[in-house]
């Protein structure tokens, strides 16, 4: 069974990756926050997060999806990842 078979597991893993990349405590992340607007991430941070998501979930994130991720909230990012798994 896939360890990311449910959305909650995906959300938790996405939060861990974002927190690590942005050097934040995972408990400080809000599901409805945008990583650029609310946490000051830049395009390089988004790229690194996407690389980590690809590695962790064994998915491919297109340039279009990467742009979508940069404009999304954390819970929306988790949904994008879930849909790609």
C-alpha distance (Angstrom), angle and dihedral (degrees) to the residues before:
residue distance angle dihedral
X1 . . .
X2 3.79 . .
X3 3.81 110.6 .
X4 3.81 87.0 -140.8
X5 3.79 95.9 53.4
X6 3.79 92.8 125.3
X7 3.79 133.1 51.8
X8 3.80 93.9 -121.7
X9 3.80 92.0 59.9
X10 3.80 90.3 47.7
X11 3.81 91.8 49.3
X12 3.81 91.9 50.3
X13 3.81 92.6 49.3
X14 3.83 91.9 46.2
X15 3.80 89.9 51.5
X16 3.81 91.5 50.1
X17 3.82 91.0 52.1
X18 3.81 93.4 46.8
X19 3.80 92.7 46.0
X20 3.80 91.9 50.1
X21 3.81 93.5 48.2
X22 3.80 93.7 46.5
X23 3.82 92.5 40.5
X24 3.78 92.2 -123.1
X25 3.77 134.7 134.8
X26 3.79 108.0 -98.9
X27 3.81 89.0 -133.4
X28 3.81 89.7 62.7
X29 3.81 92.8 60.5
X30 3.80 116.6 100.9
X31 3.79 118.7 -150.1
X32 3.80 91.5 -133.8
X33 3.80 95.6 49.0
X34 3.79 125.1 111.2
X35 3.80 111.3 -134.3
X36 3.81 94.2 -139.3
X37 3.78 101.7 38.5
X38 3.80 98.2 36.4
X39 3.81 103.6 30.4
X40 3.80 103.3 28.6
X41 3.80 97.6 -116.1
X42 3.79 115.8 164.6
X43 3.80 131.6 -151.5
X44 3.81 91.9 -87.0
X45 3.82 90.1 53.4
X46 3.81 89.7 51.3
X47 3.80 90.7 49.5
X48 3.82 91.5 50.0
X49 3.81 91.3 47.3
X50 3.81 89.9 51.0
X51 3.81 91.3 49.6
X52 3.80 90.3 51.1
X53 3.82 91.5 46.8
X54 3.81 90.4 51.0
X55 3.78 91.1 50.6
X56 3.79 96.8 44.6
X57 3.80 96.7 44.4
X58 3.82 98.8 31.3
X59 3.80 91.4 -124.9
X60 3.80 136.4 129.6
X61 3.79 118.1 -123.7
X62 3.80 113.3 -157.3
X63 3.80 123.0 -145.5
X64 3.80 88.2 -105.1
X65 3.81 91.6 53.5
X66 3.80 90.3 45.4
X67 3.81 89.4 56.4
X68 3.80 89.4 46.8
X69 3.81 90.0 51.3
X70 3.81 90.7 52.0
X71 3.82 89.5 56.1
X72 3.82 96.6 42.5
X73 3.76 136.3 90.0
X74 3.78 119.7 -114.0
X75 3.80 92.7 -101.0
X76 3.83 89.6 49.2
X77 3.81 89.9 50.7
X78 3.81 88.7 53.2
X79 3.82 89.7 51.2
X80 3.82 91.1 50.5
X81 3.80 90.0 50.9
X82 3.81 92.2 45.1
X83 3.81 90.3 52.7
X84 3.81 90.6 51.6
X85 3.81 94.3 51.9
